[in-house]
Amino acid sequence: MNKTFLEYVAEDIISKYGTDLSRIAVVFPNKRAALFLNEHLARIAGQPVWSPAYITISDLFRQHTDLKTADPIKLICDIHKSFTKCTGIDETLDHFYGWGQLLLADFDDIDKNMADADSIFCNLKDIHELDDISYLDDEQKEMLKRFFANFSDDIESELKKRFLSLWSHFGDIYHDYNRRLTEQGIGYEGAIYRKVASDETLHLKYDKYLFVGFNLIQKVERVLFSRLMKEGKAKFYWDFDEYYMPTARAQQSASVPNNTASFAAYLTDFPNEFDNTDRDIYANMGRPKRIRFISSPTENAQARFASNWLLENERYKAGRKTAVVMCDESILLPIMHSLPPEADKVNITSGFPLAMTPVASLVMLLFDLYTLGLRKKGTAFNPHYLKKLMAHPYARHLQEVHLNGVHSKGVHLSQVHQEGSAALLQHIATLVKQVGIATKQEGDALTQESVFRMFTILNRLAALADSGDLLVDNTTLRRLVSQLVGAASIPFHGEPVIGVQIMGVLETRNIDFDNVLLLSCNEGNMPKGVNDSSFIPYSIRKAHGLTTIDNKVAIYSYYFHRLLQRAGDITIAYNNSTDNGHTGEMSRFMLQLLVESGQKIDHYSLTAKNQPTPLMPKAIEKDETALSKLEEMSRLSPSAINTYIRCKLAFYYQYIAHIKEPDSDPETIDNRMFGNIFHRAAYLIYKDITDHSPVIEKAHIQAYLSNRKLLASVVDRAFEEEECKTNNGLQIINREVIIEYITKLLKIDQQLCPFSILAMEEEAKVYTQLSFTIPSGGALKGGALVSSAPTKQYNLTIGGIIDRLDAVTDKQTGKRRIRVVDYKTGNKPSSAIKSIEEVFDPKNIASKHSNYFLQAILYSLIVSRSKEWNAANDAVSPALLFIKQAATNDYDPTLCIDKHPISDVTVYEEEFLTKLKETVADMYSPNAAFTPTDDRKKCELCPYRMLCGL
């Protein structure tokens, strides 16, 4: 069996320093490798060993400074203060936050590479105005000249002016920011590293520092390493791969940026003084390996394959010599659920994502409730958001005083709303604490740990807000919490050096395995999708030795090839689908193996053994429960009848099983919400007019048409009453469209003047009795009974609410005519209804909007026989007013049958009522099952399609 890198290191340490290692510090890039090295030292020594100190490179720097590393949000708050002070720009923290993150990353990179901030942020307008650049080589100078050529005075633009104006202040911000942090005894990581590296009086407490497995070394580390070497206190263990050395040297000599060779990145970054340090014995990548490439159609398929891979050749028995490595750690949960029972010892290095715990979703719902869900000036909750919160499984642990009851009086809720971010954070933290206390008895360690992590995050933010550092609105605050939660994880506890290792790419550093399964090895995951977002352009970064995207790609190249270096059994899987943002490309490093390794590589594809059988909706027979529910329905609306005609199974789900459709999101406007707002705006306008005059004249309408501000105010009021906010771009567009539609409606109605509105909305409720007979055990055919079995008589109330009931003068007869008007903000049907029979044909619902006809004709028949609404027996006609397609001149919304306007609906009364009774009788018939529609197009937008398995 091949020795691992850490075994070579352990042997060398014992041979050189013996078993008393108490004055030695072993420095790793991360903590994980220390556990393995410690075990190797104990085994190789064969006797008790005085263990060395194990520290990370971060620990080494932090041990030698009084500055504390500040948390990220505190750092952004302070950089915002320096920004506003130095630029004079009164930018709010809400808007600045994203800029602050970029600026902090740039400052951190400048300090870690010990670059001169003043030289970087010098005046860009003219290359000749630069400070002395004699320290740059010819290639670096050429990079700068190429960049500055784009900033000549010949082609000044507004964008350049703004960039240059901002750039000119960055040096001042950098210095003011560092002074501000130092005064508080805190700093960001780069500033702390630079302070330690620059401290000539630095006293190091260990006699010897052994640096193990470093690769890409930044300037601060290089300076510290050089100093330790000169003092004779440092030794270095590098892990090279002999196979790729010639390729690296060739690319280096050709001055080609290396993105493919394994180790060129850190070979070129090591200064000459490191040439004579201790190195690991080379392991040749060219030795025989078993390598397989596996393409998979989904991420979950790869996760499930991990189970088969562990069982194959009993790889799980190799324990820690077997590793499942995730290039995309989001597949951790499916991997955990797919582990075979035989693999009883497993070590998971990745933490459980806090964002995937129930308490995280609870906190996000609470933020939604206390920000988006407030109405009436912060004294009440929007029922939509309250319902979503109360549906959460942890909602039962929240004290009633915080949610129900108090908000109706507006006492506690208004205080939270008015006192700002600190009060909101403390309030939500209190609720999270209640959940922790209530769930403690359940003994679920994951729940308790997740609650504790969440409580800690909220408390820290509350402290920053209370101190005045975090001054943001609640929308930005929610985004910050979401960002912090997304980055937090809950560690798994166990024995790290026992069992199959399930880990992310970064955790594999310095550790070797015999069997490796690399999952999600796609371009974008390996190398990790790195972005080059920065205020400092690439050319300037390159010229001043800052980190570039080339460095980031090269370091992932090292991780990849080093992981495979000593493994003999290698399986690499990637997602070959192009859905959901996946490119379907294997990693560039896999392609490199194909071209350069000389190894035989087998290719396989994951496919499902069983083809999925599509679920077909099944009919539901009418049992006693369903029949009793039908009989309990005291009223039947046209919507219910249309639902039954469209799909009897959907009728069952909605009206018999009472399964509610999901509520629409108040932050978005779907078709239903859009129509509701339009209807409400129209009601408000005509209510205002009719309150002052029983007859609507042209002048009344013109008062609105000539005053767009008045029109807009009515639409805004409609948005408010429908509890929909116009706080984003899409809502603002919808607002403008509704204003345009209302304008069209008013212009159409102006041509009718004078006319009267009899009733609208809630005032226009119309109902009638529908009597019909069905056989107790027989069936109906063509509306007639076909069985002599006993019959049952039903008397059903049928009707609903009319959008608008008005009285106009018929232009042809000159007589008064009552119209039942239904506003429609959707599209006009593409073809006309030719008969009453077509109104009840489910095939016509989509193409001809036969459901609109059924409702309008039904309401018109009820009004025509109503003593309340039509005491004079005037002609009644149904009208469908399609606002979107309405012309402004001579537009007549009167409903037509076979292109003939229905000037008097009673002409179709007998035929319509016969078909209506047939439909309702079938609905109540015990022998007529609730069958699904045979038109699958209707299922696409059906809210119950999941219940049917579609």
Number of C-alpha atoms within 10 A of each C-alpha: 6 12 11 20 23 25 22 16 25 22 16 16 16 17 12 9 10 13 19 13 18 14 14 21 22 22 24 23 20 20 14 18 21 21 13 16 21 17 14 18 25 17 15 13 16 9 10 11 17 15 17 20 15 22 19 18 18 15 14 18 19 17 13 18 15 13 20 16 17 16 12 12 19 18 20 24 21 18 27 24 19 22 25 16 14 17 16 10 10 12 14 14 22 17 11 17 20 11 16 20 16 16 23 20 16 21 23 19 22 23 23 25 23 24 19 12 17 14 14 20 19 19 18 20 18 14 16 9 10 14 12 9 10 8 9 14 10 11 11 19 18 14 17 20 15 13 16 16 13 14 18 12 10 7 8 12 11 8 9 14 13 10 13 17 13 14 18 15 17 23 19 18 22 21 13 19 22 18 14 16 21 16 10 11 14 20 24 21 20 21 24 25 27 23 19 22 22 13 12 9 7 11 8 13 12 13 14 21 26 19 20 22 23 18 21 19 18 19 23 24 20 18 18 18 21 17 15 16 18 10 11 12 17 21 19 22 19 20 22 24 21 16 18 20 15 12 17 19 16 13 16 16 8 8 9 9 13 20 23 23 22 26 28 27 27 19 19 14 15 16 12 9 10 14 10 9 12 13 17 19 15 14 18 14 21 15 13 12 17 14 20 17 20 21 24 22 18 18 20 17 17 23 24 17 19 23 20 15 17 23 16 10 9 12 20 25 17 16 20 21 20 23 28 23 24 25 24 19 19 13 16 22 14 16 22 16 11 16 19 17 9 12 17 13 16 21 21 21 18 19 16 20 20 24 21 14 16 15 25 22 17 22 22 18 20 23 22 19 21 23 19 19 21 22 18 12 10 19 19 20 23 17 14 15 22 19 13 16 21 15 10 14 11 19 16 12 16 17 12 11 10 15 18 11 13 16 18 13 11 16 14 16 21 19 14 20 18 12 10 16 23 21 17 25 27 20 17 22 21 17 20 25 18 17 22 21 13 14 17 13 9 10 9 10 11 15 18 19 16 24 25 15 19 23 21 13 17 24 18 16 22 21 15 18 21 17 11 12 19 22 19 20 14 20 13 15 20 20 14 17 20 16 12 18 21 14 11 17 19 16 15 14 10 12 12 17 17 14 21 25 25 23 21 22 21 16 19 22 22 25 20 24 23 21 25 24 20 27 27 28 28 26 20 18 19 24 22 17 11 13 9 13 13 15 16 17 12 18 20 20 22 18 18 22 18 22 18 16 14 15 18 19 19 23 20 22 23 23 22 23 21 22 21 21 25 24 21 18 18 20 20 21 30 27 26 20 16 12 11 6 7 14 14 17 17 23 20 18 22 20 13 12 15 14 10 13 16 12 16 13 15 11 13 11 12 15 12 8 6 6 7 7 6 8 9 10 17 12 15 15 13 19 11 10 11 19 15 13 12 16 13 10 12 10 16 17 16 19 16 15 21 22 19 24 23 24 20 21 23 27 23 22 17 16 18 18 13 10 13 11 11 8 10 13 12 17 16 15 19 12 10 12 18 21 17 17 25 23 23 19 25 23 19 15 19 18 15 11 17 16 8 10 12 12 15 20 18 16 12 19 19 13 12 18 17 10 10 13 11 14 19 19 13 20 25 19 16 22 22 15 14 15 20 23 18 18 9 10 9 12 18 13 12 16 21 13 15 21 21 15 19 23 19 19 20 19 18 21 18 19 15 19 17 15 19 19 19 17 21 21 15 12 13 18 15 19 19 19 13 16 13 16 20 26 20 16 14 17 19 19 9 9 17 11 15 12 14 10 13 10 14 12 11 15 13 17 16 19 21 21 16 22 21 23 23 16 20 17 16 14 10 6 8 9 12 16 20 28 27 27 23 20 19 18 20 14 11 18 16 9 11 18 20 14 14 20 12 18 27 23 13 19 18 18 20 14 13 19 20 24 22 20 23 21 21 23 25 26 27 28 23 19 29 25 16 16 11 10 18 16 11 11 14 17 20 27 26 28 26 20 21 19 21 16 14 17 14 15 9 10 13 15 19 17 25 19 16 12 10 10 16 19 19 19 22 18 11 15 15 10 13 21 15 13 17 20 17 19 19 20 21 19 21 19 21 20 17 18 18 21 18 22 20 12 12 12 10 15 18 11 9 14 15 19 15 10 10 15 11 14
